[in-house]
């Protein structure tokens, strides 16, 4: 992802900056998605694994990236509190 774009992106709700998901974070997320236990903030089941994503710097919300385009929609964010053992949880 273009560094200039990443520098200006932030969570549309909290305005917290975002960073790319690390490989271990993406692996934990996709493992949870494969079990059918992950929902968006709008309570919609996430059925497809993410190829890439952005996470807020506070580690609370994940936004998917599709075809190199960040999907920064509040209703499509994934809360990390539902992910057991997620590396960024504080």
C-alpha positions in Angstrom: 0.0 0.0 0.0 1.2 3.5 -0.8 2.9 5.1 2.3 1.3 8.5 1.5 -2.2 6.9 1.6 -1.4 5.0 4.8 -0.3 8.2 6.4 -3.7 9.9 5.9 -6.0 6.9 6.7 -7.7 6.6 10.0 -10.7 4.9 11.5 -13.8 6.7 10.3 -15.4 6.4 13.8 -12.6 6.9 16.3 -10.1 8.8 14.0 -7.3 6.6 15.4 -4.6 6.0 12.7 -4.2 2.6 11.1 -1.3 0.4 10.2 -1.1 -2.8 8.1 -2.0 -6.1 9.8 1.1 -8.1 10.6 1.2 -11.7 9.2 0.6 -13.3 12.7 -2.4 -11.0 13.2 -3.8 -11.9 9.8 -3.3 -15.6 10.5 -5.2 -15.4 13.8 -8.0 -13.5 12.2 -8.3 -15.9 9.2 -8.3 -18.9 11.5 -11.2 -17.4 13.5 -13.0 -16.6 10.2 -12.6 -20.2 9.1 -14.5 -21.3 12.2 -17.4 -19.0 11.4 -17.0 -17.1 14.6 -16.2 -13.6 13.3 -18.7 -10.8 12.8 -18.4 -7.2 11.6 -19.4 -4.4 13.9 -22.9 -4.5 12.2 -23.2 -8.2 13.4 -22.8 -9.6 9.9 -20.8 -12.9 9.7 -17.4 -12.6 7.9 -17.3 -15.6 5.6 -14.2 -14.9 3.5 -10.6 -14.8 4.7 -8.8 -11.5 4.3 -5.7 -11.3 2.1 -4.7 -8.0 3.8 -6.1 -5.6 6.3 -5.5 -2.5 8.3 -5.8 -2.3 12.1 -6.2 0.8 14.3 -3.1 1.7 16.2 -5.0 0.9 19.5 -5.6 -2.7 18.2 -9.4 -2.5 18.4 -10.7 -2.5 14.9 -9.7 -4.2 11.6 -10.6 -3.0 8.1 -10.1 -5.3 5.1 -8.2 -4.4 2.0 -9.7 -5.7 -1.3 -7.8 -5.4 -4.6 -5.3 -3.0 -2.8 -8.2 -0.7 -1.8 -8.9 -0.2 1.9 -12.6 -0.7 2.8 -12.9 1.9 5.6 -16.6 1.5 6.3 -17.6 1.6 10.0 -20.2 -1.2 9.6 -17.7 -3.5 7.9 -15.0 -3.2 10.6 -14.0 -6.3 12.6 -13.6 -5.8 16.4 -10.6 -7.7 17.8 -12.2 -8.4 21.2 -14.0 -11.3 19.6 -10.7 -12.9 18.5 -9.3 -15.2 21.2 -5.5 -14.9 21.4 -5.3 -11.9 19.0 -1.7 -10.6 19.2 -2.6 -6.8 19.4 -5.0 -7.1 22.3 -4.0 -5.1 25.3 
